[in-house]
Amino acid sequence: MSDKDANIKVRILGSGTCVPSLTRSSCSVLMQVGASKMLFDSGPGTMRRLLEAETNIFDLSHIFYSHFHPDHSGEFVPLIFATKYPDGSLHKRPLTVAGGRGFLDFYEGLKRVYGHWIELAPGLLEIIEFDNQNADAITFEDFSAYTAPVKHNPESIAFRITSPNGYSVVYTGDTDYSQTIIELAKDTDLLICECALPDKLRAPGHLTPSLAGELATKAGVGNLVLTHFYPECEKADIAAECRKTYSGHLVLADDLMELEIR
């Protein structure tokens, strides 16, 4: 793999929440390292955003789920169902789907409802579970995935993707303030961090701008992208609130935003 191939390309597919929005789809991020195209969460609107990002569902090599809430996993069933059309022959490679411990039970429960419509031919779907109590790691062909438990749901985990040349991106999923995020994101090139609500509306299990900024500062993060905005964020100065605790490069996510770590 060349150095260029080891760059990490990032596309924000969904920067919103469960609240319907004409401009923000539910949570989803697309990353590419080498030949691997990874989807992080697949809330409602993800497949449409993939098309707008000129990415076919059959191009995906991995899907990583931070947790099972519908605004993060709502298009898992439609996506798997869609890959069966017209006859499953369009698969270019097996699809690996991973989440925290409990994901296999989650999938089995869905199969009890949808049956063979969300089952793929042998060898085309691999389910992996990461530890949701301790740090974990798996090395794949083009990248390594490191995880850490976070404070949201019992199965909730955050991900750090590292390329062969050492570039890294961290995706928090939903989380409250957590030391494990600071450790996972230590010196990362890019932190994609949830920022559900303005400072004055802090809710358990979620971050605010100043808390996200504090995490990024303590982790020594080079670039911070805030995402997962509830409508209340549109009425607040999110950047100014984050600047109380973070002085590095800051970006507020929009759907279909592109970034590249190189």
N, C-alpha and C positions, 0 to 999 in steps of 0.2 A: 504494500500500500504506500503510495506517495504521500509526502507531507500535505499536499493539497487535498488528497482524499481523506486525510485524517482531521481536516477541519470539521467543526460541528456547525451545521446549518440549523437554524431554529425558525419556526413559523408559528406564531400565535394564531390558533384557529378559533378559539373561543375565550373571550376575556370577561364573560358575564357569569350569571348565576342561574338559579332555578326560575328567576323572574323573567317572563317573556320580554324580549327586546328586539327592535328592528335593527339595531347596530351591534349588539353583543350576544353572540351565541354562548351556550353553556361551556363549561371548562373543557379545554382541549389544547394540546401543544403537539406539534409535529417536529421531530428532530431527524437529522440525517448525519451519519458518519460512514464514509465509504459507501458500500452497497446497501447498508442497513437503513431502513426508514422506520422510525419508531413513533408510535402514537402514545401520548400520555393523557389518559382519561378520554372519554368519548361521550360528553354530555349531548343533549338534544341540539341538533344543528351541525354536528361534526362532519357528517358525510357530505353535506352541501358545501361546507367550508373546504373540505378536501378537494372537491371538484374545482372550486374557485382558486385553490392553490395548485392546480394542475397536477393533482396526485390521485391516482386510481386506488381503490381499496385493495386491489391485487398487488400493488406495489409495496404494501406494508409487510415488514418482516416481524415486528414486535408490537404488542400493545401492553402498556404498563398502567395498572390501575392503582391510584393512591388510596381509594376506599370505594365503598359500594353505593354511596348516595346517588340518587337518580340523576342529579345534575352533573355527575362525573362518569356515570356508567350507563346512562339511559339509552345510548345507541349501540351498546354491545350486542344486544340481540338482533337489531336490524342489520348491523354490519355483518355479523356471522351469517345471517339469513341471506343477505345480498350476495355473499361470496359463492353461494350455491347456484347462482344464475349464470348461464343457462343450465350448465351441468357440472359445475365445479372444475371444469377443465382449464380455466383461465389462471389458476394458481401458478405463479412463477416460482414459488418456494413455500415451504411450510410456514405457518403462522404460529409464533410463540406469544402466548398471552400470560401475563404474570400479575400477581397482586400479593397482598399480605396473606398470612395464614388465615384460612377460612374461604379463600377464593374458590377452591375446588368445590366446597359445599355450596357456595353461592351459585356456581355454574350447574351443579347437579340439581339444585332446586329449580333453576330456570328450565332445565331439560325436562323436568317432571311436568312443566306447563306446556313447553313448545315441542317436546319430543325430538324426532330426528331432523326437524327443520333447523335446529341450531347445532347439529352434529356434522362434522366434515369427514371425508373419507380417511381411512387409516393413514397415518403419516403426515397429514396436512395440518393438524392442530396439536400443539403441545401446551399443556397447562403447567405453570411453575408457581410455587408459593415461596415468598420470602418470609423470613422470621419477622414477626411483628412485635417481638419483645426485646430484641437485641439487634445490633448492627449486623448486616449480612452483605454478601457480595457474590456475584456470578460474572465470569468472564465469557463473553460471546466472541464471535469471529472478528467483528470490527470494533468492538468497544467493551468496556467493563461497566457493570451496573452495581453501584453501592447503595444500600438502603439503611434507613434508620426509622424507628418508631416515632410517631409524633402524637400530639395531644388533640385528638378530634374524636374518632371512632376507635373501637378496639382493634380493627384491622388496619388502621391508617398508617401509611408509611410515606416517607419522602425518598426521592431518588437523586443520585449523583451519577451522571454519565461521563465517563472519561475516555478520551480517544487515545490511540497508541502513542501519540506524541505529547500526551500530558494535558491537553486542553480539557476543561470540564464545565458542565452545566448542572445546576441543581434545580430540581422542581419540587416545591414543598407539598403540593396538594393543599388540602385544608388543614390548618393547624392553629393552635394557640401558641403563645410564647413558649419556646422549648429549647433547652440546652442541647438536645440532640441535633437540632437544626444548625446551631452554631458549630458544632463539631463536624457535621456532615458537609457544611458549606465552607469550611476553613480554606481560605485563599482560592476559592473557586473563581473562574473567569466570569461566570454569569449566574446570578441567582434569580430564578423566576419564583416570585413569592406572592402568596395570597395576601390580599388586603381588602377584606370584605366590606368594612365600614369605616367611616371617619372616626377620629379619636374619641369624640364625645359620645359615640354610639357603640362602644366596644361590646361585643357579644362573646360569651364563652365558646371556646373551640375555634375562634378566629382571631386574625390579627388586624391591627389598625396601622395606618401609615407610620406613626412614630415607633410602634413596636417592631414593624418590619424593618425600619431603618436601623433600630438598635441591634437587631439580629445581624443585619448586614455589616454594620460597623464592627461588632465584636468578632465576626467571622473573617474580617479583612477582605470582603468581597469587592472585586474590581468594578462590576457592573450589576445594577439592581433593576429588575423589571417587576413592577407591581401589576397584579392582575386579580381576577375574580371579584369584580366590582358590583356591589348591589346599587340600585338606583340612587340611594342616598349619597353615594360617592360623587355623583355628577353635580351635586349641589355644594360640594365642599372643595377646598383647595388642597387636594391630596398631596401634591408635590411639596407645598409649603409645610404641611404637617410632617411629612417624611424628612424634610430638611432639618427639622429640630434635632434629629439624631443621626443623620447620614449625610456626608459631604461628597460622596463619590458620584460616579456617573449614574444618573437616574432616568428611567423611562417608564411612562405609564402605558400599559399595553392597550392596543386596539386589535380588533379582529383582522387577521391576515397580515399583521406586521411581520417583517422579516429581519432576522439578525444572523450574524455569522461570527463564530469565534475562530480566529486564526492568528 
